[in-house]
Amino acid sequence: MADNLVEVQILGRKILLTHDGNEDYVREIAEYVNDKMERIQAESKSTTTLNVAILTALDVADDYFKQIGRHREVCEKIDKQCLDLVNYIDSKL
């Protein structure tokens, strides 16, 4: 189990995280979260770590839902193009 631990820093605090063999991925995620938290901490008037963590969670959730929306739009465009292509092929047969 100790082989699957990686130490990261979030807002200056050392945190031990377990990983499934991809330590670099865990470090990348931790760096992403730390960067967002530092930005939010600098931009907000909130001084508590809990408030910064909540604001960061909301920011990450916003990014996630926007990405889901973009993904959905791309899938709908692909579906429409596929249907158009099938209709075109059918019209030529």
C-alpha positions in Angstrom: 0.0 0.0 0.0 2.8 2.4 0.8 4.1 2.0 -2.8 0.8 3.6 -4.0 1.2 6.8 -2.0 2.2 10.1 -3.4 2.7 13.3 -1.5 1.3 16.5 -3.0 0.8 20.0 -1.7 -2.5 21.9 -1.8 -2.4 25.4 -0.5 0.9 24.7 1.2 -0.4 21.6 3.0 1.2 18.3 2.4 -1.4 15.6 1.6 -0.8 11.9 1.0 -2.9 10.4 -1.8 -3.2 6.9 -3.0 -2.9 6.1 -6.7 -3.5 3.2 -9.0 -0.1 3.2 -10.5 -0.2 6.5 -12.3 1.6 8.9 -9.9 2.1 11.5 -12.6 -1.7 11.7 -13.2 -2.4 12.2 -9.5 0.3 14.9 -9.3 -1.3 16.6 -12.4 -4.7 16.6 -10.8 -3.3 17.9 -7.5 -1.5 20.7 -9.3 -4.7 21.6 -11.2 -6.7 21.8 -7.9 -3.9 23.7 -6.2 -3.7 26.3 -9.0 -7.4 26.8 -8.9 -7.5 27.1 -5.1 -4.6 29.6 -5.2 -6.3 31.7 -7.9 -9.6 31.7 -6.0 -7.9 32.5 -2.7 -6.2 35.5 -4.3 -9.3 36.7 -6.0 -11.8 36.2 -3.2 -12.2 38.0 0.1 -12.6 34.6 1.8 -9.8 33.8 4.2 -10.9 30.4 5.4 -9.6 27.3 3.6 -13.1 25.7 3.8 -14.6 28.6 1.8 -11.8 28.5 -0.7 -12.3 24.8 -1.1 -16.1 25.2 -1.6 -15.6 28.0 -4.1 -13.0 25.8 -5.9 -15.4 22.9 -6.0 -18.1 25.1 -7.5 -15.6 26.4 -10.1 -14.5 22.9 -11.0 -18.2 21.7 -11.2 -18.9 24.7 -13.5 -16.0 23.7 -15.8 -17.3 20.1 -15.8 -20.9 21.0 -16.7 -19.7 23.4 -19.4 -17.6 20.6 -20.9 -20.5 18.2 -20.7 -22.6 20.8 -22.7 -19.9 21.2 -25.3 -19.6 17.4 -25.6 -23.3 17.1 -26.0 -23.3 19.7 -28.8 -20.5 17.9 -30.6 -22.3 14.6 -30.4 -25.5 16.1 -31.7 -23.6 17.7 -34.6 -22.0 14.3 -35.4 -25.3 12.5 -35.2 -26.9 15.0 -37.6 -24.0 14.7 -40.0 -24.2 10.9 -39.9 -27.9 11.0 -40.5 -27.4 13.5 -43.4 -24.7 11.1 -44.8 -27.0 8.1 -44.5 -29.8 9.9 -46.2 -27.5 11.1 -49.0 -26.2 7.5 -49.5 -29.8 6.1 -49.5 -30.8 8.7 -52.1 -28.0 7.5 -54.4 -28.9 3.8 -54.2 
